[in-house]
Amino acid sequence: MIKVHHLNNSRSQRILWLLEEMGTPYEIIKYQRDAVTNLAPPELKKIHPLGKSPVIDLDGQIIAESGAIVAILTRRFGNGKLSPDPQSKEFDRYIEWLHFAEGSAMLPLMLALYTGRLGDAAAPLQPRITSELDNYFGYMNARVEKGGYLMGKEFSSADIENSFVLEAGKARGFLANYPNLLDLLARLQARPAYKRALEKGGTYAFA
């Protein structure tokens, strides 16, 4: 049994969704953010030294980092779905998208979140942050045709991994000029497996 150490309003919602898409049995161990600081509770550090979520227990092996978790679970339980053939060029592009979410796109989003709490003191940083957000969302928007996905016509776990980028971007008003991304996000959130994951995971502010 796969155990998912799931923190509310976090990237770990993607892991629940992935498992629902694959129909893979799993157990959820829930954690709540601190109501004042919005930080993860210290109990998560007992599971993994970083104290972050998602973390999974896969046959006794503790695995962190959402991109790695998505790649591992897709390979082991996807039954050839949700990712291209590993020998194809499309697979290389799929791996690139998996890394794009956390390696590129989330940094300016997190900077926007943190500097937003500083008020005027963060003003000198805002043009650079906005420029980076426009760069990344513009890149994504240009590669998603209406009705399609990051990998073209086929839905994949790369879409699941990047969904948090889109949700966080929309929540902060950064997707207004990117209709292809708004369309993609609406279709992702309409998937039955996405909705089942929400029901099981609990409160999720980005839905």
Order of alpha helices (4+ residues) and beta strands (2+ residues): beta-alpha-beta-beta-beta-alpha-alpha-alpha-alpha-alpha-alpha-alpha
